[in-house]
Amino acid sequence: MRLRFNHMPLCHAELLPSRMMLIRFTAVIGIIISLVSCDYVDFSGTFTAQSTVDKRFAELDSLPQTTFDQTIDPNDYSFLIMSDCHYYKENSHHISNAAADSRFSNVDFIYINGDNVQSGQQYQYDYLLEDINSIDIPVYAGLGNHDVYNGGYELFKKYFGRTAYTLHIGDVDLFVMDTANGVIGTAQRKWIKDQLQSSHAKYKIVTGHCSPIDKEYVSACTMGYQDDVDFMFDLFERYNVLYCITGHLHEYDDCTVRGVRYIKINDQAKSDHKYAKVSVKNGNIKVDVY
């Protein structure tokens, strides 16, 4: 994979006209692919998000803390990470299907890495919650861009609470970042740095909807600023993050950059959709992708 360590931001004055045209064309194509990757699209939703990461962080401390199930054995447990469920159909069963899969019969909880619903509407959250409530294990969620369409952040907050939090489970700290807008934001930069710096966990895993890796170009489909990408690469390396697991681009990828394994999980609508199963046993950790 060709990574973009030396690429310049979109606004860089020294970009050649041909390079600028290429980036703009790629960004437009990326937006189109992102919008039409599902069989139902709410085009108006992209303009009605009404929520920014800085605004969400301003009220973070007013929301209840997110904690894991205290009955989990911290020395022997596993959990499943899936992404981009895009609930909008009454008979969607992505989560319950995963819970019923024999490969995951022993997982202690499921984490959904954003785009839980298709366009942030109440009936879609209803379908999502109906499926979650049909299984016996806890489900946690991160925030994706589709979740905030049509003012959907208010519903996400109502049902799931914070958009950024840390789960401390034995030797593992699982850090959930809010990258639904494709940016990190000033407040979250300080938050994630403080969280990683103060963590004494043997294993650190960072999750978030948007990936810092998107092949070789900066586009509207993923992290919008090169500075955010560089910040993530530098910070994760400095504080010994072991895995960064994301979604959003509806493609699967698995590569290691500066000692950190970056895994992108593709969307559940694909027949070849992926899951990441994290297993911890006797002080050892492994991640299997299915």
Residue pairs with C-beta under 8 A, 6 or more apart in sequence:
1 213
1 215
1 253
1 255
2 215
2 216
3 213
3 216
3 257
4 214
4 215
4 216
4 217
4 218
4 226
4 229
5 230
5 233
7 216
7 217
7 218
7 226
8 14
8 15
8 226
9 218
9 225
9 226
9 227
10 23
10 27
10 218
15 23
22 217
23 217
23 218
23 219
26 217
26 219
27 217
27 218
27 219
27 220
27 221
30 219
30 220
30 221
31 219
31 220
31 221
33 221
33 250
34 220
34 221
34 249
34 250
35 41
35 43
35 46
37 250
37 267
37 269
38 86
38 118
38 267
38 269
39 269
40 88
40 118
42 118
42 119
42 121
42 149
42 150
44 150
45 119
45 120
45 146
45 149
45 150
46 149
48 120
48 149
48 150
48 151
49 120
49 145
49 148
49 149
49 151
49 152
49 153
49 181
50 148
50 151
50 153
51 148
51 151
51 153
51 180
51 181
52 181
52 185
53 178
53 179
53 180
53 181
53 183
53 184
53 185
53 187
53 188
54 185
54 186
54 187
56 143
56 153
56 163
56 164
56 178
57 164
57 178
57 185
57 187
57 188
57 191
58 187
60 162
60 163
60 164
60 187
60 191
63 157
63 161
63 162
64 161
64 162
65 162
65 165
66 140
66 161
66 162
66 165
66 167
66 176
67 167
68 109
68 138
68 167
68 168
68 169
69 108
69 109
69 138
72 108
72 109
72 169
74 169
74 170
74 171
74 280
75 170
75 280
75 281
75 282
75 283
76 280
76 281
76 282
77 108
77 169
77 170
77 279
77 280
78 106
78 107
78 108
78 277
78 278
78 279
78 280
79 107
79 108
79 109
79 110
79 111
79 277
79 278
80 98
80 104
80 107
80 109
80 110
80 111
80 275
80 276
80 277
80 278
81 110
81 111
81 113
81 207
81 245
81 265
81 275
81 276
81 277
81 278
82 94
82 95
82 98
82 110
82 111
82 112
82 113
82 265
82 268
82 273
82 275
82 276
83 112
83 113
83 114
83 115
83 209
83 246
83 247
83 248
83 265
83 266
83 267
83 268
84 113
84 114
84 115
84 144
84 247
84 248
84 250
84 265
84 266
84 267
84 268
84 269
85 92
85 94
85 95
85 112
85 115
85 116
85 117
85 128
85 267
85 268
86 115
86 116
86 117
86 118
86 146
86 267
86 268
86 269
87 94
87 116
87 117
87 118
87 124
87 125
87 127
87 128
87 131
88 117
88 118
88 119
88 121
88 123
88 124
88 127
89 127
90 127
92 127
92 131
93 131
93 134
94 131
94 268
95 110
95 112
95 128
95 131
95 132
95 135
95 139
96 131
96 134
96 135
98 104
98 110
98 275
99 107
99 110
99 135
99 136
99 137
103 277
103 290
104 275
104 277
107 137
107 277
108 137
108 138
109 137
109 138
109 139
109 140
110 137
110 138
110 139
110 140
111 139
111 140
111 141
111 142
111 174
111 176
111 207
112 139
112 140
112 141
112 142
113 142
113 144
113 207
113 208
113 209
113 245
113 246
113 247
113 265
114 141
114 142
114 143
114 144
114 145
114 146
114 147
114 179
114 180
114 208
114 209
114 247
114 248
115 144
115 145
115 146
115 147
115 209
115 247
115 248
115 267
116 125
116 128
116 141
116 144
116 146
116 147
116 156
117 124
117 125
117 127
117 128
117 146
117 147
117 152
118 124
118 146
119 146
119 149
119 150
119 152
120 146
120 147
120 148
120 149
120 150
120 151
120 152
120 153
120 155
120 156
121 149
121 150
121 152
122 155
125 152
125 155
125 156
125 159
129 159
132 139
140 160
140 167
140 176
141 156
141 160
142 163
142 176
142 177
142 178
142 207
142 208
142 209
143 153
143 156
143 163
143 178
143 180
143 209
144 180
144 209
144 247
144 248
145 180
145 181
145 182
145 209
145 210
145 248
146 152
147 153
147 156
147 180
148 156
148 180
148 181
153 163
156 163
157 163
163 176
163 178
163 180
164 176
164 177
164 178
164 188
164 191
164 192
165 176
166 173
166 174
166 175
166 176
166 195
166 199
167 173
167 174
167 176
168 201
169 280
170 280
171 201
171 202
171 203
171 280
171 283
171 285
172 201
172 202
172 203
172 204
172 205
172 278
172 280
172 285
173 195
173 199
173 201
173 203
173 204
173 205
174 205
174 207
175 192
175 195
175 196
175 204
175 205
175 206
175 207
176 207
176 208
177 184
177 188
177 192
177 206
177 207
177 208
178 185
178 188
178 208
179 208
179 209
179 210
179 223
179 246
180 209
180 210
181 224
182 210
182 220
182 221
182 222
182 223
182 224
183 223
183 224
183 225
183 228
184 192
184 223
184 228
184 231
184 232
189 231
192 206
192 235
193 235
196 204
196 235
196 236
196 239
196 241
197 239
199 239
202 283
202 285
203 242
203 280
203 285
204 239
204 240
204 241
204 242
205 241
205 242
205 243
205 244
205 245
205 278
206 236
206 241
206 243
206 244
206 245
207 244
207 245
207 246
208 244
208 246
209 246
209 247
209 248
210 222
210 223
210 246
210 248
211 222
211 223
211 244
211 246
211 247
211 248
211 249
211 253
211 262
211 264
212 222
212 223
212 228
212 229
212 232
212 233
212 244
212 246
212 262
213 222
213 253
213 255
213 257
213 262
213 264
214 221
214 222
214 223
214 249
218 224
218 225
218 226
218 229
221 248
221 249
222 248
222 249
223 229
223 232
232 244
233 257
233 258
233 260
235 241
236 244
236 258
236 260
237 258
237 259
237 260
240 259
241 260
242 260
242 261
242 285
243 260
243 261
243 262
243 263
243 278
243 287
244 260
244 261
244 262
244 263
245 262
245 263
245 264
245 265
245 276
245 287
246 262
246 263
246 264
246 265
247 264
247 265
247 266
247 267
248 264
249 264
249 266
250 266
250 267
250 270
251 264
251 266
252 264
252 265
252 266
252 272
252 274
252 289
253 262
253 263
253 264
254 261
254 262
254 263
254 264
254 289
255 261
255 262
256 262
261 287
263 276
263 287
263 289
265 273
265 274
265 275
265 276
265 289
266 272
266 273
266 274
267 273
274 289
274 290
275 289
275 290
276 287
276 288
276 289
277 287
277 288
277 289
277 290
278 285
278 286
278 287
279 285
279 286
279 287
279 288
